[in-house]
């Protein structure tokens, strides 16, 4: 059993959870970043130079992270995005291709590859993200190959780290083509009613949902009421991720919680991205929502037991063997 000091229990999956629904096509349109993680005892003052301890260069970006998660769980994944004509772009593309992800729709641009400068101080961090090439992913930049990938998918998965006009354009194209859409609204920002009308599954975390809804909640009863109001207004399925409490959704109007198994937490970076990639894998396989969510919670629980967002994404057999028995 995997242990977590904060959460107990074991999440059981059916014996056939791994290995079915293999012809699953997922297209991810979103960001690709190189994460520069500098460990330092403190932040320098203005005008001061200090020595850091270590630096790691790790592939990231919510879009790329979610693509890796879905690919490692058996999906055929196509990535839509952009990187620069630089060494970081080379490394990010090579990483995606090593996981079998299609990159024909990842453009190379003269704008540098997006980066996240992460300063790790003790147990805390501060982050500066420079979107770079991600900002060039405009509706006009999507060629026919990209649009064909969207229309030919079982699921289109998106986030909010590329221009919002592109998010709206891709979701609208997918919706009009009968493709299931999942939007992970991170980082949180105001979303139009027309955009939300093209979403089948919305997957905010607690903070993002409070920002979107315009008010908070302090109990499960208040969360259930707020979720019910949201679904009634927007007509799609809402799934709220709750950190070490798992996730919440509504079934016949009642709040359902799926708690994670016990794990030794090493690094929570990318856990939400793993959840979304795994959810896309389940939905693309035609699984019921409850089963897809249990799979997503199981996968994201394994992801936090390893260091690094993409490096920690589990494979299908790991999810099954890691959570199928005590």
ZAMARGU-4260 file (C-alpha; in steps of 0.2 Angstrom, whole numbers, plus 5000, padded with zeros to 4 digits):
<rodrens>
0) 5000/5000/5000 | 5006/5018/4997 | 5006/5030/5011 | 5002/5048/5013 | 5002/5056/5030
5) 4987/5067/5026 | 4975/5054/5017 | 4971/5036/5021 | 4963/5022/5012 | 4966/5012/4996
10) 4958/5016/4980 | 4952/5000/4971 | 4950/4999/4953 | 4941/4985/4943 | 4953/4971/4937
15) 4950/4976/4919 | 4954/4994/4922 | 4970/4993/4912 | 4971/4987/4895 | 4954/4991/4887
20) 4949/5006/4876 | 4966/5006/4868 | 4961/5016/4852 | 4959/5032/4861 | 4963/5048/4852
25) 4966/5064/4862 | 4972/5081/4856 | 4979/5093/4868 | 4981/5111/4863 | 4991/5121/4875
30) 5007/5127/4882 | 5025/5120/4882 | 5038/5127/4894 | 5055/5123/4900 | 5055/5124/4919
35) 5071/5132/4927 | 5071/5127/4945 | 5084/5136/4956 | 5086/5131/4974 | 5093/5145/4984
40) 5093/5149/5003 | 5084/5165/5000 | 5080/5178/4987 | 5092/5191/4983 | 5088/5209/4986
45) 5087/5222/4972 | 5105/5224/4965 | 5112/5210/4975 | 5120/5194/4968 | 5119/5178/4979
50) 5125/5160/4975 | 5111/5147/4972 | 5113/5129/4977 | 5106/5119/4962 | 5097/5121/4946
55) 5086/5109/4936 | 5080/5110/4918 | 5063/5101/4917 | 5050/5100/4903 | 5034/5108/4908
60) 5019/5118/4903 | 5002/5112/4907 | 4998/5107/4889 | 5013/5096/4887 | 5011/5089/4905
65) 4993/5084/4901 | 4999/5076/4884 | 5012/5066/4892 | 5000/5060/4905 | 4987/5054/4892
70) 5000/5046/4881 | 5007/5036/4895 | 4990/5030/4899 | 4988/5022/4882 | 4981/5036/4871
75) 4986/5041/4854 | 4990/5060/4858 | 4993/5074/4846 | 5000/5090/4853 | 4995/5108/4846
80) 5006/5122/4852 | 5023/5131/4848 | 5041/5132/4854 | 5055/5142/4849 | 5069/5138/4837
85) 5081/5135/4851 | 5088/5122/4862 | 5074/5122/4874 | 5062/5119/4860 | 5072/5105/4853
90) 5072/5097/4871 | 5053/5099/4873 | 5049/5091/4856 | 5061/5077/4859 | 5053/5073/4876
95) 5036/5073/4868 | 5041/5062/4854 | 5049/5049/4866 | 5032/5046/4873 | 5025/5043/4856
100) 5016/5060/4855 | 5013/5068/4838 | 5021/5085/4836 | 5017/5089/4818 | 5006/5103/4825
105) 5019/5110/4836 | 5026/5125/4827 | 5044/5132/4828 | 5044/5151/4829 | 5057/5164/4830
110) 5049/5169/4847 | 5059/5160/4861 | 5052/5144/4870 | 5041/5148/4885 | 5050/5146/4902
115) 5045/5146/4920 | 5058/5153/4932 | 5055/5144/4948 | 5065/5149/4964 | 5064/5136/4977
120) 5067/5142/4995 | 5065/5129/5009 | 5048/5122/5006 | 5041/5137/4997 | 5044/5144/4979
125) 5040/5159/4968 | 5038/5158/4950 | 5039/5169/4935 | 5032/5163/4919 | 5037/5170/4902
130) 5025/5163/4889 | 5036/5166/4874 | 5031/5155/4859 | 5015/5150/4868 | 5008/5167/4865
135) 5010/5164/4846 | 4997/5150/4846 | 4983/5161/4839 | 4968/5155/4829 | 4976/5160/4813
140) 4992/5149/4817 | 4982/5133/4817 | 4985/5124/4800 | 4974/5111/4792 | 4984/5097/4801
145) 4979/5104/4818 | 4961/5107/4813 | 4960/5089/4807 | 4968/5082/4823 | 4954/5092/4833
150) 4940/5085/4822 | 4947/5067/4822 | 4949/5066/4841 | 4938/5057/4854 | 4943/5071/4866
155) 4951/5088/4865 | 4959/5094/4881 | 4964/5112/4884 | 4970/5124/4898 | 4972/5143/4899
160) 4991/5145/4895 | 4989/5150/4877 | 4978/5165/4871 | 4960/5164/4876 | 4954/5167/4858
165) 4963/5151/4853 | 4955/5141/4867 | 4938/5147/4862 | 4942/5144/4844 | 4948/5126/4847
170) 4933/5122/4859 | 4921/5128/4846 | 4928/5118/4832 | 4928/5102/4843 | 4911/5105/4849
175) 4904/5108/4831 | 4913/5092/4826 | 4905/5081/4840 | 4921/5079/4849 | 4921/5079/4868
180) 4929/5094/4876 | 4938/5095/4893 | 4944/5112/4899 | 4956/5114/4914 | 4953/5132/4918
185) 4971/5136/4924 | 4977/5149/4927 | 4960/5155/4932 | 4953/5170/4922 | 4935/5176/4918
190) 4927/5165/4904 | 4913/5170/4892 | 4897/5161/4892 | 4900/5157/4873 | 4916/5148/4878
195) 4909/5139/4892 | 4895/5133/4881 | 4908/5123/4871 | 4914/5114/4886 | 4908/5096/4891
200) 4919/5094/4907 | 4926/5108/4917 | 4940/5104/4930 | 4945/5118/4941 | 4953/5116/4958
205) 4945/5124/4973 | 4953/5141/4971 | 4950/5142/4953 | 4931/5137/4955 | 4929/5150/4968
210) 4936/5163/4957 | 4925/5157/4942 | 4910/5156/4953 | 4913/5173/4961 | 4911/5166/4979
215) 4918/5154/4990 | 4912/5139/5001 | 4917/5133/5018 | 4908/5116/5018 | 4904/5101/5007
220) 4886/5107/5008 | 4890/5124/5001 | 4901/5116/4988 | 4887/5105/4982 | 4875/5120/4981
225) 4888/5130/4971 | 4892/5116/4959 | 4873/5113/4956 | 4870/5132/4952 | 4885/5131/4940
230) 4880/5116/4931 | 4862/5123/4930 | 4869/5139/4922 | 4881/5132/4910 | 4875/5115/4906
235) 4891/5105/4907 | 4899/5093/4920 | 4909/5101/4933 | 4923/5092/4942 | 4932/5101/4956
240) 4949/5094/4962 | 4952/5095/4980 | 4970/5092/4983 | 4973/5078/4995 | 4954/5075/4997
245) 4953/5069/4979 | 4939/5077/4968 | 4921/5081/4969 | 4907/5079/4956 | 4888/5078/4956
250) 4878/5063/4953 | 4859/5065/4952 | 4861/5081/4961 | 4871/5074/4976 | 4889/5078/4979
255) 4901/5063/4977 | 4919/5063/4983 | 4932/5051/4977 | 4946/5051/4989 | 4964/5046/4984
260) 4974/5032/4991 | 4988/5034/5003 | 5005/5039/4995 | 5022/5046/5001 | 5021/5063/4993
265) 5038/5068/4985 | 5032/5082/4973 | 5015/5089/4969 | 5020/5098/4953 | 5010/5091/4939
270) 4997/5082/4949 | 4983/5092/4942 | 4989/5089/4925 | 4990/5071/4927 | 4972/5071/4934
275) 4966/5079/4918 | 4977/5068/4906 | 4970/5053/4915 | 4952/5059/4914 | 4954/5062/4896
280) 4960/5044/4894 | 4945/5037/4903 | 4932/5048/4893 | 4941/5044/4877 | 4939/5026/4881
285) 4920/5028/4883 | 4921/5024/4902 | 4907/5030/4914 | 4912/5046/4923 | 4914/5038/4940
290) 4926/5025/4933 | 4936/5039/4924 | 4937/5049/4939 | 4943/5035/4950 | 4956/5032/4937
295) 4961/5050/4936 | 4963/5051/4955 | 4973/5035/4956 | 4985/5041/4942 | 4988/5058/4950
300) 4991/5050/4967 | 5005/5040/4959 | 5012/5056/4950 | 5016/5065/4967 | 5027/5050/4972
305) 5040/5056/4960 | 5050/5072/4956 | 5046/5082/4941 | 5030/5085/4932 | 5032/5075/4916
310) 5045/5063/4924 | 5032/5058/4937 | 5018/5054/4925 | 5013/5035/4928 | 5010/5022/4915
315) 4994/5012/4913 | 5001/4997/4921 | 5008/5007/4936 | 4991/5014/4940 | 4983/4997/4939
320) 4996/4988/4949 | 4999/5002/4962 | 4980/5004/4967 | 4972/4987/4963 | 4976/4978/4979
325) 4982/4981/4997
</rodrens>
